[in-house]
Amino acid sequence: MTQPTAKRFPTPTLDKLPDDIRTRLLAVQEKSGFVPNVFLTLAYRPDEFRAFFAYHDALMEKDGGLTKAEREMIVVATSSANQCQYCVIAHGAILRIRAKNPQIADQIAVNYRKADITQRQRAMLDFAMKVSTEAHTISEQDFTEIAGHGFSDDDIWDIAAISAFFALSNRMANVTGMRPNDEFYMMGRLPK
């Protein structure tokens, strides 16, 4: 880690964390070569850490009508709208890797409507953005429109849940002053 994890709240040291959290952080470090700052920052509150990552994993790591890359598209687009530097950078890296496309995350973060994505994906992001920025206006017409692109009720639930969950994540990242790890910036940009 080349910069502070977060500005506002102290980052607990690995030896002070409960065993289950320490084990998870070490597994992440083994897989990626570093510990993403979101893990270190949220470890400040162990019970909330567990709940956060249980819901994260339930939304982001399952199979279904949305690909894992499409799930990351939702995170990048809505996090950009919520001005969350951490999530745009970190999930942009994951999106580049999962989509095997070095440009897609930047395109979606800046303006998903002009990104090189399918009409179906654009409809998915339109719905996600509406959930993220004006959920109170969601109507039956919105459900009809997105279903017209082949999304099932479970897919629509997933789009909404990912948008809502990352609204929480975006706000906590901003409140804590969470910094993206330097490692994220180059991930997925160059072929291995």
Secondary structure, DSSP 8 states (H G I E B T S, - for coil): --S-S-SSS----GGGS-HHHHHHHHHHHHHHSS--HHHHHHTTSHHHHHHHHHHHHHHHS--SSS-HHHHHHHHHHHHHHTT-HHHHHHHHHHHHHHHT-SSHHHHHHHHGGGSS--HHHHHHHHHHHHHHHHGGG--HHHHHHHHTTT--HHHHHHHHHHHHHHHHHHHHHHHHT----GGGGTTTTS--
